[in-house]
Amino acid sequence: MAATNYPTFVGVAEANQLDQALDRIAQALVDRRAQFLFGAGMSHGSNLPLGSDLAVALLRRFFPGMNTPSDERLKTLAVEFPLESIVYAVEQKPGLKRDDLTRVLREIFINPNPAPNEGHHAFMSLLGVPPRISAVFTTNYDTLLEQVLGPDFAVAITEKNATNIDQERDGGKIPVIYLRGNLDGDYEITEREIGSEKFRLLHEELKIALHRADAFVFVGYSLSDIDFRQIYRRFLDQLKDRKATGKTTYFVSPPKDEFSYTLGKAIWQLRQAEWIPLDSKSFFTRLNDVVKNRFLADITAEVKKKYAVNDTEMKALIERTAKLWRMDTQDALLFLYEARSRIGG
């Protein structure tokens, strides 16, 4: 397994529990019963801002010219006031309109033309052919998930076209569901909008995913994140039901230190979830290793049995399948396993 270590303050017994959690997520992924919701931390490796950084950037617009506070004061203001309130204040400045706010947000999230980071690519390498997930959820405003999935797979879903989700899936697409909307159309970001019933169809889709997924993984959030807090409040009953029915919920984010992790772990347990203390790149890299090293051996044995082939014939079968469908050998093996299973062999 590639060297992707937990923080040094994670003990041996606790590391074993985390490894078991990764096993459960990997099994759910192989079974196509895993789901992911991405926050700002997923995009931070592409030089896009976290909530506090976004607040500072917006405060610079609120205090123009000679009246701009120092960088240090802007940082304290960003902690002193909630992000959604700061956004609302910027939007409501005299002479400004929603289009002005949208332009500022596009300058921050879209116009720098950010590229997917290593975490995105590690996530992409897990998907397989055909894809192991039926949708991707995000509260971000960037388009990095669409970029890494590519035009052959990705389709942007907002409230405007949410009724097309099943049709897009049937066509082989992976819906990228923007729970806050996107900057090409309608979106939520101010305190009067977040938590509203504005995007009911999108929230219903998330509710269904929380009900169905054996492993539901929050990636790139913090406990103070407004996006997570609102989702937690809105879907509290579903999160409780998941725990009661044996389904698992995970929170993937790097802690600041051992005290942050000790407190945060206790809070997440109260919130019916397990904290995996890794950044997105390390998490998906490690998950890739688990899928490859711990499950493919069992799958290989199963495919050999079902197709009644020996080792040499098995290798040739995988290579022919990979060449025919233009996929790598790992995906070809999974393709053979799933195709045969569906036939009932």
N, C-alpha and C positions, 0 to 999 in steps of 0.2 A: 504493500500500500504506500502511496506517495506520502511524504512527510508533511502532514498538515496537522500541527499540534494544537491542542487546547491551551488556554492561558496557563502559566506556570502555577497559579494558585488553585487549579483544579486538581484534586487528589486522584489517586489510582481508582478507588471505588467509584467516585463520581464520574471519572472518565469512562469507566466501563458502562455506567448507566447511559451516558451520552452516546456511546457506541451502539448500545441496544436501541436507542431512539433512532439513530441513523439507519439501523437495520430495518426498523419498522417502516420508516419513510421509503426506503429503497424497495421493500416488498410491495408497499402500496403503489409505488411508481411502476414497477414491473406489472402489477395487476391492473394498471390504469385506474387506480383509486386514490391518486394523490392530487392535491390542488395547491396552488401558490397564489399569494397576494403580496404585491411588491410595493414598498414605500421608498422614500427619498434615499435611504441608505444604499439601495441597490444601484442608484445612479451616481452616487457620490464619487465613485472611482472614475467617472467620466468627467470630473471637474464640475459637476452640477451641485448646487447648494443644498445643504440640509435646511431644516426649518429655521434655525437660528441665523444661518448665513443669508437665507432669503429675506428674513426680517431686516437685517442690516442693510442689504442692497436696496430694499424698499424705503427704509428710513432715510437713505441718502437722497432719494427723490422727494421725500417729504420736507427735508431741510436743505433747500437749494442754496447755491452760491456761498457767500461769506457767512451765512448763518448755520452752516453745517457743523454739528458737534464733532469732536475728535473721534477717531476710530474706536478708542476704548469706551467712550461714552455711548457710541452707537451700539456697542456690544452689550452694555448694561441695560440700555433701553430695550433691546431685543429680548432680554430676559424679564424685564419689568412689565412689559405688556404682551398679551397673547398675539401670535402671528396673525390670526384671523381679524383681530381688532386693528392691527397696524395696516393690513391690506385695505380694510374698510375706510380707514382715515385717509390713506393715499388716494383711493378711488373718489372720495368725496371732497377732495381739495377743490377750492374755487377754480372754475375754468376747465376742470378735467371731466372726462366722461368714461364710460366703460371701455370704449375703444382705446383710450389712452392707457388704462390699466393693462389691457390686453397687449398693447404694443410693448410696454415695459416688461411684461412677463415673457413675451416672445424674445425680447433682447436677452433675457436671462437663460431661458430654457431651450430655445429653438435656433436663434440666429448664430450662436457660436458654433453651430453644426457639430455637436459632440458626437463622438464615436462610441459604440458599445465597449464596455470594459471587459476585463478577464472574467468577472463574475457572470456577465451576460453570456459570454461564449461557453463557459463551463455549464451554465444552465442549458444552453442550446444543445450541447453534446449529449445531454441526458434524454432528449425528447424521443429519438429513434424514428424509424419509418416503418409503419405509419406512426404518427405522434402518439405518445403515451398520455398526453393530457388533452382535454377537450376545450379548454379555454385558459386564458391568463387574466388575472385581475390586477389592477393597479390603481393607486390614488395619485400617481405622478402625472405631470403635465408634459413631460418629454416624450419622444417617440422612439426611445432606444430599444424597447422590446419589439416594436414593429421592425426596426432595422435589423436586429439580430435574427429574427425569425425569417425575414426576407419576404418579398412580394408573393412567392409561391405559397407561403403558409399564412402570413399575417393578414388580418383584416381588422380595422379599427371599429370598435362598437361603442357608441354613446347612446343616450336615451333616444336620439332621433332615429336610429336604425336598429334599436334593440330587438324589434320583432323579427329581424332577419337572422338571429343567431343560429337557429336550427338549420335554416337553409344554407348558411355559410359552412356550418359543420358538415352537412351532407355533401358539400362541394369540396371537402378536403381541407378547409381553412381552419386556422386556430384563431378564434375571436380574442382580440386584445381588448378587454372590457375596462373602459376608463370610468371608474366609479365617481370621479369628480368632474367628468366631462373632459374635453380637450380644448386647446386654444384656437382650433379651427372653427369652433362653433360655441355652443353654450357650455358654461362650466361653473362650478362652485368654488369659492375661495374665501369670501368675506364671512364675518360672524353672522350676518343675517341669512346667509345661504346654507352654510354647513349645518347638517342636522335636519334640514327641511325634507319634505316629501317630494322634492322636485324631480328626483331621478328614481321613481318607484320601480320601473321595469329592471333597471340595473341592480337595485337592491334585492329584488326578488330573485334574480339570477344568482347573486351571492348567497342568499338564503338557501337556495336549492343545493349549491355546492357545499355549504356547511353541513347540510343534512346527509349528502351522499358520500363525501370523501372520507376514506379511512384515515388518511393523514392530511391535515390542512396546515399549511406552513405560512406564517407571516415572515416576510424577509425585508429587512431594512427599516424597521420602525424602532421608536423608543417609547418608553412608558408615558412620556410627556407629550407625545405626538398627538395633535388634535385629530388627525385622520384616524389613528388607531382608537383614541378615546371614544369618538363618535360611533365607530363600527362596533366597539365593545358594548356600548350602551344599547345600540339598536338591535344587536343580535345576541344579547346576553342569554336569552332562553335557548337559542340554538347551540351556543357554546356549552351550556350546562347539559343539554341533551346529548351532545357528542360524548362527553365524559361518561354519562350514565349508560350509553349504549356501546362502550368499549372503543369508540373512535378517539383518535388522539389529535391534539392541536399543539403546534410548536411555534416558537418565537426565535428567530435567528437574527442576532445582532451582537457586535463585540462590546463587552462591558468596559467601562473606563478603568476599573480597578477591582480588587477583591471585595471591597465594601459595597460597591455598586452591584456586583454580581450576587453577593450574599442576600442583600435586601431585595434586589430585583427578582431573584429566583423564588423567594418566598412569596412575593406579590404575584408572580405569574402562576405559581401553584394555586393560590387562592382564586385566580382567574381561569382555572381549569386548563392551564397550558404548561408546557415544559420549555425552559430557556436553553437554547443551544448557543454557547458563547463564542461564535465565530462570525467573521465578516462574510459577505456573500460569496466572494471568490473561494475562500477556504472551505466554506460549507458545501458548495456545489462540486468542488474538486474532490473533497472527501466522499461525498455521496456518489460521485462517478466511480470512485475506487470500490465502494461497497457493492454497487450494482455489478461491476465487472468481476471482482474477486470472490464475492460470496454467493452470488446468485447464478452467474453464468455456468459454473461447474454443474450445478443441479439441473439447469436448463439443458445443457449439453447432453447429460445422461438421459434426460427425458426425451429429447429429440431423437437420439440414437435408438432408443427403445421403440418409439412410435413409428419411426421410418424403417426400422429393422435393418440398420446399416452398421458396419464396423467403423473403426477409427479412420481408415483410409477413405472409405466411401463417404463418411461423414464430412471430411475435409473437402472432398470434391463437390459434394452437394452444397455446402456453404459457399464455396467459391463460385459455383455456377449461379446460385441465387443472388449473390452480391453483384456479379457482372450483369445479370439480367435486369435487376432492379436498380442498378447504379447506386449501391449503398456499401458501407463498410462491412466487414465480416461479422462484427458484433451485432449490428442491426439485422444482418441476414439470418443469423442464428435465432434471434428473437422473432423475426418474421416467420421462420419455419415453425417455431414453437407455437406461436399464436395461430397461424393458419391451420396447422394440424389440429390444435385444440378446438377451434371453431367448427371444423368438419366433424369432430367427435371421435377421432382416432385414438 
